[in-house]
Amino acid sequence: MIGFLLATLGLLGGWGKITVRQFELSAAADIRSQLTGENVFVDVKTLLTGVIDGPQGDVRRGTITARHFSTPGLPLYTEPWRSQRGILRHLRLELDDFYLGNLRIDSLRADIPDCRYDYPLALRKRIIRLSRSGVGTGRVVLRAEDLEAFILKKFREIKSARVTLENDKVTVEGDGEFVLLRTRFLVIAKLASPDGYTLQLEHARIFFDDRPADELSGQTLLKALNPVVDLRADLKLYDAIQIEGVDIANGKLKAWGKTKIPTLPNSIKP
């Protein structure tokens, strides 16, 4: 995705006869081709630094807007061994109504400064590779019904579930089979990120068949459910997002923190 965005950004020095908007439309079409969904929408906007036919490869801002799509994991990476001559001063992501793995995301916003890309490679082969990412800020919004659907897909022990997000607490009520325990359960807890990469139930009150759970049974349930969401294992985000805060109200979970484009993992290098 980043590669196609940057094709609209820094290459104008080599392709001066093509308008900025033509590049933006081409980039949007290429991004769209990597995403799945019947009603995928993608738009790309750029703001250059200097004249259109200048050779500097310096871009003030690039914005990707997308919605109604699915992707199995993060499609953006940096390759730090490449040239850092190309400059992308501000990358903004505005994503709505999309699936990341099995989790539907209501919205995601990210602002990432100080990015670099391999400008010589771009001029020579019209191939874009990010070589550096700054650290910015981002926020993500989840709805209760989407977290509920995700829990049912992730945890085999949970046979039915209803999730409520209100008053800074998450409530999970349903039926489950936990080791030797088969029961109707109710969990009322805080949802926090102790490590920045997982969302976990904390300070939980637990009930089995309308009675307070004993300590051992309650810990068994928490061990089965935590972490509720693992950004690395479940969503393949690696270290793209480091959660710093969580807010729960009005049927939605809002999480925010540091954001960057992570380095290409060895496991998926070509």
N, C-alpha and C positions, 0 to 999 in steps of 0.2 A: 504493500500500500504506500509506504513512504517513498519507494522508488518511483512510482508513477506520479506521485505528487511533485517530487522534485524535478521530474522531467518538464514540468511547467515553469520551474522556478529559475534555475541557474543557467539553462542552456540557450537562453535567448541571444547570447553573444554569438553562438554558432548557427542559430536558426533565425536570424533577424527578419527574414521575409515572412515568417508566420506570426500572426497576432497572438498576444497574450491569451485572449479568450479562446482561440483555437487550441492552444496548449492546455488550457484548463479543461476544456471539453474532452480532449483526448485523454487527459489524466483521469477524469471522472469515469470515463468509459472503461479504462483499464482497471481501475479500482473495483468498479462494479463487477467486472468479469471474475474477480477473485472471491466474491461473496455469493451466498446462496439465499434464495427467497423469491417469492412471486412478485413482490412489490418493492424491490430494492430501489432506494433513491440515494444518489451520491452527487455531491457538488464540490467543486474545488475553486477557491479564490486565492489570488496571490497579490502581494504588494511588493514591488521591486524597489531596490535602492539604486539610484542612478538611472541612466538612460536605458531604453530597451535593448539597444544593440551594443551595450558596453560589454567588455570582456571579463568583468570582475567576478561573476558568479555570486553576487551578493544579493540576498533576498531579505527584505525587512520582515515580511510575515507570509506564512502559508496556512490556510485554513481548510480542513477537510470536514464537510458536513455529510453525515450518512444516517440512514434509518431503515427500518424494516428488513433486517438482514440477519444471517447466521454465519458464524465462523467458529471452527473448532478450537482455536487458540490464538494467541497473539501473532499478528502477521508482520510486526515491525521489529527490526533489530538493527544494531550498529555493528560495524566491522572496523574496529579501531586500528587495525594494521594498514588501512587504506589512507590515501591522501586526505588531509583536512583543509585543503585550499578553498573549497566551496563553503559559503557561509549561508546559513539559514538562521536568522536572528530570533525568530519567534515561530514556533509551531503550535497551532491550536487545533484540538479535536473537539467536535460537537456531534456526538453520537446519541441516537434515540431509538428505543424500541428494537433491541437486537438481542440475539442469543450468543453468549460466550460459553461454548461447551453446552452443558445442560441447564445453564442459569440464564433466565431472561433478565436483561438489564433495562430498567426504565429510561435512564439517561446517564451519560458520562460526559464530563467536561474536563479538559486538560489543557494547560498552558505550559509549554516547555521552551525555555530560552536557550540561546547559545549552542545551537546544533551546527555540525559540520558535515560536509559530504565530499566525495571524491570527484572534484571538478574535472581534472584531466581525463579520468575514465569516462565521465559524462560527455566531454567533447569528442573523445576518440571513438567511443562505441555507442553513445547515447544510452548508456546503462548507468543507473544511479544507485549508489550505495552510501548510506549514512556511515560516517566514520566516528562521530562523536555526538553525544546527547548531553545537554545540560540537565539540571534538576529543577523541576518546576512544581506546580501544584495541580491537584485534580480532585474531583468529587464524583461519586457515583450514587445513584438512587435506585433502590430495590423496593418492589411492592410486596405486601404480605402474601398474596396469592402466588407470586412467582417464587418466593422463598419456600413456600409450602410444596409446590410442585418439584422443586429441586431436592428437598429433603426426601420426598417419596422415591425419587429416582436414585438418590445416593445411598440411602440406608435401607438395606434389605430387612433389617429388624423392624422397621416401621411399616405397619400394614395399612394404617389410615392416619391422617393428620389434619389438623386445622391450626393455622398460624395467625396470631393477632399481634400487631405492632402498635402499641399505644403507651403513652405516659412513660417513655424511656425504658420500657420493658418489652420483652418478647414472651408470648405465651404459646406453647405448643401442646396441643391436646389430641390424643389419638389412641390407637391400639398398637401394641408391639409385642415382639417375642425376643427377650434378652437372655441369652444363655439358657438357664432353667426357668426363667420367669416369663410368663405370658400374662399380660395385664392391660387394663385401661389405664393410661397415664396422663398426668397433667404436670407441665413444667412451667414455672413462672420465673424468669431470670433476666439479668442484664446480658447484653450482647456486647462484648468488648474484643479488642485485639491486643493481647499481651505482648505479641512479638512483631506486630506490624504486617504480618502476612497471613494471619488466620482470624476468623471470627469465631469466638467461643462463648459458650454459656457460662456465666459466672454468678455467684451469690444466688444460687438457685433454690427455690422451694419446689419440692417434688411430692406428688401424690400418686398413689396406686389405688385404683378402685375407690376413689374419694377419701382415702385415708393417708395421712402423712407417711412417707416412705421411711423405713429404717435406714441408717447410714450406709450400710453395705449395699442395699438394693439401689439406693439413690445414686451412689457412686458408680454402680454398674451401668445405670442408665446414662449418666453424664459421660462416662468413658465411651459408651457406644455412640453418643451424639457429637462429641467434640473431636476435632473442630467442625462446626457446622459448615463453614466454607473455608477451603484452603486455596488461596489465590494461586499458589504454585502448582499443587497437585491436581486440583479440580479444574482450574481455569487456564492453566499454562501461561500465567503472567510473569513467571520468574520474579525478577525484582523491579518490574515496571511500576508497581505501586507499593508504597509503604504507608499503611494506615496509621493516622495520628489521632483520629477522633471518630466517634459514632454517635448519631442522634436518632432516636426512635420516637415517632409521633404520627398520628393521623393515617395509620395503615402503611407507613413508609419507613424504610431504613436509609439514612443518609450517612455515608462514610467519606472522609476526606483525608488527604495527606500528600506526601511527596510523590512526584511522578517523573518518570524518565523513560527513554527508549532503551531497553536492556541490550547487553552484548549478545551476539549470536551464540547460542550454546553449542558446545562441541558435539552434542548428540544429534544436532540437525544440520551441521555444516555439510555443504555439498562435497 
